[in-house]
Amino acid sequence: MTTTTVLGLSRGGFSLSDYAARGLSMTLEPIDSAKSLRRDINGNLIDLSEPQMRKYKAHISCTDQESPGFAEMTSAADPIWPGDEFTVTCLPQLGAAEAITLTMLVTAWQINRDEYNADTGWTLDLEEA
């Protein structure tokens, strides 16, 4: 297992640091609007989706790492809010042999903390711009 991460997550002056791979995972799937399937009068399934809607959404989660500045109020860093733009370099083998880079907007994020065990985790949901 590598000690660095191949997942790229950057915004302005922020980027996911090396050695942030512990507990990091990513899910990539089509946006909800990419699918428009209907049955015709004969019961055949047909695709009515528009090609321009073929975009991705991503769910990134991490355990045992501090969040990358979500709603940061105690430092000079800008907080991360829904609608903020990120450049995301996806993990390889998520639909492509090579890592792909996408411009994505934040749709949601969440931070969780297990106080007794001092474990922090976070999730970040994004959609392709």
Contacts in CASP RR format, 6 or more apart in sequence:
PFRMAT RR
TARGET T0000
AUTHOR 0000-0000-0000
METHOD contacts of the structure
MODEL  1
MTTTTVLGLSRGGFSLSDYAARGLSMTLEPIDSAKSLRRDINGNLIDLSE
PQMRKYKAHISCTDQESPGFAEMTSAADPIWPGDEFTVTCLPQLGAAEAI
TLTMLVTAWQINRDEYNADTGWTLDLEEA
1 21 0 8 1.000
2 21 0 8 1.000
3 18 0 8 1.000
3 19 0 8 1.000
3 21 0 8 1.000
4 18 0 8 1.000
4 19 0 8 1.000
4 21 0 8 1.000
5 16 0 8 1.000
5 18 0 8 1.000
5 19 0 8 1.000
5 20 0 8 1.000
5 21 0 8 1.000
5 24 0 8 1.000
6 89 0 8 1.000
6 91 0 8 1.000
6 92 0 8 1.000
6 99 0 8 1.000
7 16 0 8 1.000
7 21 0 8 1.000
7 24 0 8 1.000
7 26 0 8 1.000
7 60 0 8 1.000
7 88 0 8 1.000
7 89 0 8 1.000
7 90 0 8 1.000
7 91 0 8 1.000
8 15 0 8 1.000
8 16 0 8 1.000
8 87 0 8 1.000
8 88 0 8 1.000
8 89 0 8 1.000
9 15 0 8 1.000
9 16 0 8 1.000
9 60 0 8 1.000
9 68 0 8 1.000
9 86 0 8 1.000
9 87 0 8 1.000
9 88 0 8 1.000
9 89 0 8 1.000
9 124 0 8 1.000
10 16 0 8 1.000
10 86 0 8 1.000
10 87 0 8 1.000
11 80 0 8 1.000
11 84 0 8 1.000
11 85 0 8 1.000
11 86 0 8 1.000
11 87 0 8 1.000
14 68 0 8 1.000
14 69 0 8 1.000
14 77 0 8 1.000
14 78 0 8 1.000
16 68 0 8 1.000
20 62 0 8 1.000
20 65 0 8 1.000
22 62 0 8 1.000
22 63 0 8 1.000
22 64 0 8 1.000
22 65 0 8 1.000
23 61 0 8 1.000
23 62 0 8 1.000
23 63 0 8 1.000
23 64 0 8 1.000
23 65 0 8 1.000
24 60 0 8 1.000
24 61 0 8 1.000
24 62 0 8 1.000
24 65 0 8 1.000
25 60 0 8 1.000
25 61 0 8 1.000
25 62 0 8 1.000
26 58 0 8 1.000
26 59 0 8 1.000
26 60 0 8 1.000
26 61 0 8 1.000
26 90 0 8 1.000
26 91 0 8 1.000
26 94 0 8 1.000
27 58 0 8 1.000
27 59 0 8 1.000
27 60 0 8 1.000
28 56 0 8 1.000
28 57 0 8 1.000
28 58 0 8 1.000
28 90 0 8 1.000
28 94 0 8 1.000
28 95 0 8 1.000
29 56 0 8 1.000
29 57 0 8 1.000
29 58 0 8 1.000
30 54 0 8 1.000
30 55 0 8 1.000
30 56 0 8 1.000
30 57 0 8 1.000
31 53 0 8 1.000
31 55 0 8 1.000
31 56 0 8 1.000
31 57 0 8 1.000
31 127 0 8 1.000
31 128 0 8 1.000
32 57 0 8 1.000
33 53 0 8 1.000
33 55 0 8 1.000
34 49 0 8 1.000
34 53 0 8 1.000
34 54 0 8 1.000
34 55 0 8 1.000
35 49 0 8 1.000
36 47 0 8 1.000
36 48 0 8 1.000
36 49 0 8 1.000
36 50 0 8 1.000
36 53 0 8 1.000
37 45 0 8 1.000
37 46 0 8 1.000
37 47 0 8 1.000
37 48 0 8 1.000
37 49 0 8 1.000
38 45 0 8 1.000
38 46 0 8 1.000
38 48 0 8 1.000
39 45 0 8 1.000
39 46 0 8 1.000
40 46 0 8 1.000
55 127 0 8 1.000
55 128 0 8 1.000
56 102 0 8 1.000
56 104 0 8 1.000
56 127 0 8 1.000
56 128 0 8 1.000
57 107 0 8 1.000
57 125 0 8 1.000
57 126 0 8 1.000
57 127 0 8 1.000
57 128 0 8 1.000
58 88 0 8 1.000
58 90 0 8 1.000
58 102 0 8 1.000
58 104 0 8 1.000
58 125 0 8 1.000
58 126 0 8 1.000
58 127 0 8 1.000
59 123 0 8 1.000
59 124 0 8 1.000
59 125 0 8 1.000
60 88 0 8 1.000
60 123 0 8 1.000
60 124 0 8 1.000
60 125 0 8 1.000
60 126 0 8 1.000
61 121 0 8 1.000
61 122 0 8 1.000
61 123 0 8 1.000
61 124 0 8 1.000
62 121 0 8 1.000
62 122 0 8 1.000
62 123 0 8 1.000
63 119 0 8 1.000
63 121 0 8 1.000
64 119 0 8 1.000
64 120 0 8 1.000
64 121 0 8 1.000
65 120 0 8 1.000
65 121 0 8 1.000
65 122 0 8 1.000
66 120 0 8 1.000
66 122 0 8 1.000
67 109 0 8 1.000
67 111 0 8 1.000
67 120 0 8 1.000
67 121 0 8 1.000
67 122 0 8 1.000
68 80 0 8 1.000
68 122 0 8 1.000
68 124 0 8 1.000
69 77 0 8 1.000
69 79 0 8 1.000
69 80 0 8 1.000
70 79 0 8 1.000
70 80 0 8 1.000
70 109 0 8 1.000
70 111 0 8 1.000
70 122 0 8 1.000
70 124 0 8 1.000
71 79 0 8 1.000
71 80 0 8 1.000
71 81 0 8 1.000
72 78 0 8 1.000
72 79 0 8 1.000
72 80 0 8 1.000
73 79 0 8 1.000
80 106 0 8 1.000
80 109 0 8 1.000
80 124 0 8 1.000
81 106 0 8 1.000
82 105 0 8 1.000
82 106 0 8 1.000
82 107 0 8 1.000
82 108 0 8 1.000
82 109 0 8 1.000
83 105 0 8 1.000
83 106 0 8 1.000
83 107 0 8 1.000
84 105 0 8 1.000
84 106 0 8 1.000
85 103 0 8 1.000
85 104 0 8 1.000
85 105 0 8 1.000
85 106 0 8 1.000
85 129 0 8 1.000
86 103 0 8 1.000
86 104 0 8 1.000
86 105 0 8 1.000
86 106 0 8 1.000
86 126 0 8 1.000
87 101 0 8 1.000
87 102 0 8 1.000
87 103 0 8 1.000
87 104 0 8 1.000
88 101 0 8 1.000
88 102 0 8 1.000
88 103 0 8 1.000
88 104 0 8 1.000
88 126 0 8 1.000
89 99 0 8 1.000
89 100 0 8 1.000
89 101 0 8 1.000
90 96 0 8 1.000
90 99 0 8 1.000
90 100 0 8 1.000
90 101 0 8 1.000
90 102 0 8 1.000
91 99 0 8 1.000
92 98 0 8 1.000
92 99 0 8 1.000
94 100 0 8 1.000
102 128 0 8 1.000
103 128 0 8 1.000
103 129 0 8 1.000
104 126 0 8 1.000
104 127 0 8 1.000
104 128 0 8 1.000
104 129 0 8 1.000
105 126 0 8 1.000
105 127 0 8 1.000
105 129 0 8 1.000
106 124 0 8 1.000
106 125 0 8 1.000
106 126 0 8 1.000
107 125 0 8 1.000
107 126 0 8 1.000
107 127 0 8 1.000
108 123 0 8 1.000
108 124 0 8 1.000
108 125 0 8 1.000
109 122 0 8 1.000
109 123 0 8 1.000
109 124 0 8 1.000
109 125 0 8 1.000
110 122 0 8 1.000
110 123 0 8 1.000
111 120 0 8 1.000
111 121 0 8 1.000
111 122 0 8 1.000
112 120 0 8 1.000
112 121 0 8 1.000
112 122 0 8 1.000
113 119 0 8 1.000
113 120 0 8 1.000
113 121 0 8 1.000
114 120 0 8 1.000
END
